[in-house]
Amino acid sequence: MRLMRREIWLAAGLGTFVVIWAIFAFGVSPALERIETLNRAIPEKQSELELLRAKTAEFVALRSGIEGLRTKIASQDQTFELLPFVDSLVQECGLTRNVVTMKPQTSQFGSNYRETVVQIKMESLTLRQLFDFLLKLQSSKVLANTKRLYIEKNLTDASLLDSQVEISNLKLSQS
């Protein structure tokens, strides 16, 4: 079978078209789609990276804070007891007559740490008295923190407050 020149050119052109279409369909088009997908994903991944960096910085800060707390707990006087300290603080602030109850409670954290919580219920005190008490507690050199604080108006005198304060202290357990 003999083809004419025009038919040869037509077959060559058709073959070239098929080859170019195949290269585009199976090579160029998927590559362009992949590049477009990656360009959309880059901002998402950058925001995820920033979030991860922020979480990492937060984790490092928390870990150093925990290490600092462990150091403070270890350096704390082992003979320290929270109940006598809180009692002396109440007397120093002149709140002895306002204290209704003062209950200590101890709980174990793992095998290394023990938490002592003293719950103080006070009635008929002013906001200034409560503030001074909490300020002295926080400014003391002792590793004691206000764990919970409940304040409500006194039922008999609306200018006075009733309060329930939980103060906690962490210590190393005696081995």
Secondary structure as the mmCIF struct_conf table of DSSP 4:
data_model
#
loop_
_struct_conf.conf_type_id
_struct_conf.id
_struct_conf.beg_label_comp_id
_struct_conf.beg_label_asym_id
_struct_conf.beg_label_seq_id
_struct_conf.end_label_comp_id
_struct_conf.end_label_asym_id
_struct_conf.end_label_seq_id
HELX_RH_AL_P HELX_RH_AL_P1 ARG A 5 ILE A 23
HELX_RH_PI_P HELX_RH_PI_P1 PHE A 24 VAL A 28
HELX_RH_AL_P HELX_RH_AL_P2 SER A 29 SER A 75
BEND BEND1 GLN A 76 GLN A 76
TURN_TY1_P TURN_TY1_P1 GLN A 78 THR A 79
HELX_RH_AL_P HELX_RH_AL_P3 LEU A 82 GLU A 92
TURN_TY1_P TURN_TY1_P2 CYS A 93 GLY A 94
HELX_RH_3T_P HELX_RH_3T_P1 THR A 96 ASN A 98
STRN STRN1 VAL A 99 PHE A 109
TURN_TY1_P TURN_TY1_P3 GLY A 110 ASN A 112
STRN STRN2 TYR A 113 LEU A 125
HELX_RH_AL_P HELX_RH_AL_P4 LEU A 127 SER A 139
BEND BEND2 SER A 140 VAL A 142
STRN STRN3 ALA A 144 LYS A 153
BEND BEND3 LEU A 155 THR A 156
TURN_TY1_P TURN_TY1_P4 ALA A 158 SER A 159
BEND BEND4 LEU A 160 LEU A 160
STRN STRN4 LEU A 161 LEU A 172
HELX_LH_PP_P HELX_LH_PP_P1 SER A 173 GLN A 174
#
